Amino acid sequence: INLSHNNIGDEGMKSLGAAAEHLSNLTYINLSENNIGDEGMKSLGAAAEHLSNLTDIDLDNNNLGDDSLESLMLIIDKCPLEQLWLNDYYGDNMKNHFSSHGTQLLKKRAESIGRRMRLGIDDPPATDDTATPPTTED
């Protein structure tokens, strides 16, 4: 089902989470560009046990960050995902904004589940504290 570009937001995700028990045959859902935040992901994470056939979920270009990690881990663990998309294609206008630590946690979880799963996630931009320091001349 393609629900992209519908401005679902966190409130809409609560409704989707409530309906999940009736969506056990759902295999694909595109929720990209819907202004879904960390609160909306909690609803989807709580509903993950009902999405027993979900193999592909697209969450590109939402407003997800490290506060979504627990919910995303539940989805990775409870659904037979083959693909999870969390990219941000807007560069400076960051939508999905995971820290380096959060990105690494998701990558490790995806590698450890015992099945092949493609995780589409951008590495966070370098910040002043992680950038390579300038060299000095002697």
Buried (B, 14 or more C-beta within 10 A) or exposed (E): EEBBEBEBBBEBBBEBBEEBEEBEEBBBBBBBBBBBBBBBBBBBBBBBBBBEEBBBBBBBBBBBBBEBBEBBBBBBBBBEBBBBBBBBEEEEEBBBBBEEEBBEBBEEBBEEEEEEBEBEBBEBEEEEEEEEEEEEEE
